[in-house]
Amino acid sequence: MAGRGNADRPPFVALSDTVLACPKIRKAPVLQNKARTKDEIAALFDGMEPIPPGVTMVNQWHPDETASRIPDEHVSIAGGIARKL
């Protein structure tokens, strides 16, 4: 999965005290990410056979009733899956 920047998304939830108390998490390097458009994410799958629904916002990828009600503008991650040819 790759992140997609969205300035209108709600703020991130703060980590709980329990999570912050774990030494491995406190000492872990910060994850690096790169904002990409949906087309840029789709290009990562070039030369592969996409599996439905292809590259889409994760809330729309085989959504249950709850996920399908989340507006795309509140989601900052697109994902996809493909088979190697």
Buried (B, 14 or more C-beta within 10 A) or exposed (E): EBBBEBEEBEEEEEEEEEEEEEEEEEEEEEEEEEEBEBEBBBEEBEEEEEEEEEBBBBBBBEBEEEBEEBEBEEBBBBBBBBEEE
